[in-house]
Amino acid sequence: MEYENSHTQMAPSILYWGTPVVLLSTENPDGTANLAPMSSAFWLGRRGVLGLGAGSQTARNLRRTGECVLNLPSDEQADAVDRLALTTGNPCVSAVRATRGYRYEPDKFGTARLTPLPSETVTPPRVAECPVAMEATLAAAHPVAADNDRESGKIVAFEVLVRRVWVHDEIRAADRADHVDPDAWRPLIMSFQQLYRLGPRARSSRLATIPSTSTGTASTSRSRPDLEAPGTVAPPRSGRVSRTGGTPGTGWPTRPPIRRGACQSAGDRRTSILPMLPPRIMSRNACGALGRPSANVSR
Ligand SMILES: Cc1cc2nc3c(=O)[nH]c(=O)nc-3n(C[C@H](O)[C@H](O)[C@H](O)COP(=O)(O)O)c2cc1C
């Protein structure tokens, strides 16, 4: 066989194979805005899953306020992203981080030379220069590596619910108000700690023949599509967790109501994270299918 000896074993120091960069804006305890690059991010339905160091200022802010904006830079913002590398909004820089070159930076927007724009459903600002900005609220925090004594507690997978999406007109599809043109959208990619741009489309995809659908109450306005899912209530403009009916004393927002479709059983409360779980612990629903199809993801 041609590929029989094509692999050799290795132990990579990191497994950063290539994911989009997100500039996460959150609110610091003193009311100023923090802005931090991260890239361990992926999307499931209307949710984002963000892998963050538990000690970062962003993780602390997200836990405390339950709010963030996920700004997606294009390759044109690579310099701005790099200006934020090795900075933290946490005034207490640990010795380990200081050795790695990190420094405290209270003015992240100024340092990056990016422009804050007010958000509408959350307090942290959007980044004007980023072609995509998603206002989001915290839905859950999942421990990562809880089975490993040395790593336990150091990384958290934050699950955030996207409340409002803003895009630059240049990346909108010409024919559909609820579609982004993937040939126009040029995300900035972090791969093995280096910053990359996407090349051209490799080929037409048969996956794209499946129509994607939106289940949110999408408004007809092109400038302010409302992604609020039916049955959920957006927090007020400056709503913090404690002021918006979050679970008292926990600092966590109230879980949005779970809507059940015909194929979803009452006990199927883990569906939002099911695709992340190994098959052996996925439960079968009433239709005998594993989990349930995500609301608007065609894959
Ligand atoms: C391109 C890039 C990608 C990064 N990706 C992540 C990531 O996915 N998760 C993470 O915890 N930190 C990531 N970092 C490091 C954070 O930016 C760093 O921890 C920073 O101190 C966070 O800022 P904060 O302490 O003000 O929140 C990344 C940094 C850069 C420059």
The ligand as an ORCA input file, in Angstrom:
! r2SCAN-3c Opt
* xyz 0 1
  C      -3.382     34.331     18.757
  C      -3.579     33.993     20.208
  C      -4.410     32.957     20.566
  C      -4.619     32.626     21.911
  N      -5.488     31.624     22.230
  C      -5.786     31.392     23.530
  C      -6.775     30.442     23.880
  O      -7.407     29.825     23.030
  N      -7.049     30.262     25.202
  C      -6.385     30.963     26.183
  O      -6.683     30.766     27.361
  N      -5.440     31.857     25.875
  C      -5.128     32.106     24.575
  N      -4.198     33.048     24.251
  C      -3.467     33.710     25.333
  C      -4.298     34.824     25.967
  O      -4.468     35.876     25.066
  C      -3.560     35.280     27.222
  O      -3.771     34.312     28.233
  C      -3.970     36.621     27.748
  O      -3.212     36.901     28.888
  C      -5.414     36.738     28.128
  O      -5.632     38.081     28.489
  P      -6.387     38.424     29.825
  O      -5.562     37.874     30.985
  O      -6.459     39.926     29.858
  O      -7.690     37.767     29.731
  C      -3.952     33.369     22.920
  C      -3.103     34.428     22.552
  C      -2.927     34.733     21.220
  C      -2.028     35.894     20.859
*
